[in-house]
């Protein structure tokens, strides 16, 4: 992991010059007689084209090189399309797994943008140049330009999709989603934001620290002055017990990183997955994963695929999925579904009746759009499944879980709901404060020029939005803790059956393939009969074998984080006996509440970069071409 809060910011969309060849192919298909003027090109609106990575910043991150092909394919998974009317923006996530099993998470906001005159002028110029080279006779090539096809549609305005992309080492989905929505609002608003967009992107890329476990980062809004703390170009990590506050385009966005005694980071909604599938069907998919079947998720919504994939993997704690994991599989790679290995994949957008599914006996097909699950035959239930379902339903009812938020529109907690006041950017309550206090106005102006940050102190209650975020975080934690408690109960004595047969790591690694590391027969003989159908199959999986291997290697190496946490949970169970589950749940909820109540340590505010007069301006409704020279990575000082 790079240790950065954000690795890359990228923009994907239409490159007119590069797309000309593909448009010519379409022209030839639509117009057999090239000597005649084309009559109808509405087929253009029903075709998809390859998008391009138009820009990415920084140029390279050490240990995580930028992969333009993968980013482009996953950012615009359905291909680039044209529309005669603007489309509603959509958000989705994706995941890139490298050969060393390291992961990079992607977060994308896709919106429609009017094809600008500049693009049309470029293609017209290219056509004229081609005609001039041919002795002044433009010939059929002039009608092959992108511009001529757009004009032939008979529409005054033509729109094409563009994608804003954030690549990060950790899945702080809520923060990145809200930041992208704020960028989109800044582009579409009638009034420009206080600073050029480059200032906010630079701040997120280079000036926001990755919070250590147990602490928080707040991406802060434009106006919240109370006290002043000086910021630096590279923000140091805060001391324990504090959080970090960083400024966004319009308003604050909190980012929370769980502590070492909490379950690993999951910023995707478990309740969304539960409400989509229902507890019983979700447990069927969960059991298929535990027994290492092939699991194929299907939906028209790419974000829903990633949400369910991430949720299912997180519920496996303390075990980890050891096989192929591609929650958003591009259509061009659908042949991977024929692989004769366990996998968890997500497939978007094809008509189910036309799907050529692999004829595997152990395939679990999950249709998320229709909330249906097809499981393999002779499939054992998860132990005490009915009791677990009742627990999950009880938690959902007590929290009155909201409806799923993975649809095409802004999330329920979206920062775009701020009321525009005065210059279109200031929340009304803050505006009132500034209007009544000229000293604070002067202080705010001074801190901006001096690149000094402004933050609040302890004692002020959470806003309504943060209260909702905290409630959702607690719900996520409680649902996950129910699953974790089941595994603690089932494997509370597992260490007594681990076989330690070597005195050093080298000897163990040499003989690893030919030795028994776990006394399976003795372990099963100690289990209640109702657990045996499931456990007898589960302890034969690669997932369980890897878990035991990590336990043995912890004698000589640092203990793996999830294994250490699981062993701590087992010790808690032994100490508190029947009260262990309640105690652990209370501790987990308390940890979430404390992070939301902590005072934020403020990172450096976005500030004016070294840009010439006029740079940074853009046409409302169009995401600008960012200034590359000011978004380069800062040199180490």
Phi, psi and omega in degrees: 000139188289337184083005179264156176285319175225133178273311185219150164241131184223159176231128178241143179177208185273127170250103188305318184293320181286335183276351186301319182299319180292324178293324178295321177299317177297319180301317182294324179290324183278334187231088181302320180268101187287348180276352180256149178290132180297141182261324187214117180239026179298344177298340178302325182285351181249008179253157173242148180234163176283132175276177179226151168282108184281330180196150171211146183221137352287183180294321182202144173244126183301130180085353180214071182297147181286130180249095186296324182294313180294317181297316181294317182295323184272336179283326178235068189296333180269002183086162181278134183229157174254150177223154175273348177223153179296146181252155177293137178295152181226146177246140171208165180243164172208177186218133174245122178251127182266175183298331179272012178071006174287153185237146169235130181261138178244143181226126193230134168245117181253132180218165179264141184228135181296135176293119190277160179301326182300318180295320180293320180297321179299315182289325177296318179298317179298318179296317180297319179297320179296318179294321179296321178295337181262022175083025177093345178269107185294329176063196185291341183297331182297330181273001180267358181289154176302322182299315183294326178292321180293319179295322183291348177291340180078017180253141177290329182227136176233137185242150179224151184280148175224146185235130172260130192232134170243130175248131187215156181282338181233148187274067173279069190301316183299318181294310183293323177299312182293323178297317180294321177296323178293320176300317180295320178296320180299324182285324185269347181289152178290331180252132181291154176292168184300330183236160173300152181301329179302327181295318181288322179291318177301317181299316181291323183287319193238345189242001178258121181280151171283119184291140174290164182306136177091354182247180186225154171241137174244120173278106196269152177285184189284320186235105171208067186273135166214301178232167189242133171227137185284135177256162180234167182299311174253112188283126178288155177293142183286157175291160181304142177096351178247169174238174183244140182239127182229150189269136173260195183285320186235318188206169185290147172224123182274143176233122186243133177244122183299152177281174184292341178266004180253165176297151184303160183304130171214109180254024175245147191278118174293323181294328175301314180294320180295316181289331179287315185261334191085148184303318184294314180289326176297321178292330175295315177296318179301316180293323177299320177294315181299326180266008172060047170277169169282128180237120179244117175269139182227132177194155171283343186258111182296326180294322180297322177301315182289320179303309182293320179299313180293320179297313182298318179295322182292328181288349180286348182314133011270005182271160183228139179297125187257002189241195183298130179225107178226088185294338176229099183265118177300147182302328180294343181250018184296343177294345177296340180295343179277358182298132183276047182225160174298143177205160169234108183230157176237130183242129184250139154088348180275154175294126185300326181294340181259002180290133175260081185283145177296141181272068181254137182290338183255021180278131172252114182258124185243106177270099185287331181291327181252006176054050179231149182226128173253115184254158177297160176286163178053056188247119182284145177286154172294140183305136178051045186297319182296321178294320179296320178299317179297320178298315181295316179297321180297318180295316180297319180292320180293331180266352185048060187305134179291164176292159183305141183245022184264017181281191188285338187272183178298151179292160181302329182263024186295135181292350183290354182282359178301140177281133176284130178225144175057263182268012177086002186237341191260125173302145189299320183292327178286323178300317178301318181297315182292323181293331183271352185224099181291332178298317178294327177297315180293322179297318179298315180297320180295315182294329178292315181294327183271002182057047180248144184264155183234132183215169178265162176254171182296155175116342180268138182288166180287147175290169179300321180295317180292328175298319178294318179298318180296318179298317178295322179294321178294319178299314178302315182296316182295319179295319180291324181294330178298316179292316180300320180297327178296317180290324176299318180293320183287328187239030183295339180244021185299325184296338179289345183250003175284132183262116177258100187249359181233151183267346180215161185295319182299315180296320180294316179296324180294319185259010189303318186290340187248013183238158176265124184259350184214132180278086187294317183297315180293321179298314182293327180293340181267356186267149174300151186297326183290346178270343191297317182303321180279311185297324181300328178273325184293320183288357175265000185276160175294329179300313180288320179300319179294323177299315179293321177301317179297324178295317180293316182292341179294348174295327186245335180247169175298136184293134178300143192300313182291325177294318179299316180295320180295318178296325176295321178295322178295319177297322177297319179296319180294328182282316186260353176055236185293339181272002187297316182297315179297317180298314183295321179295319178297319180296319181294316179295320179298321179297320177296313182298321181295322180295327181281343181263349183290149174287141181275133166277123191272127172281172181299140179286154168304147186213166178295133176265175181280085181237145179288158179301130181099334176290145181095348177282152180206162178279126179306135181095352182234124177288128189283165169284113186290150181280109187296323186294332182269351180256013174290153179297136179293148178283145180291131181250000000 
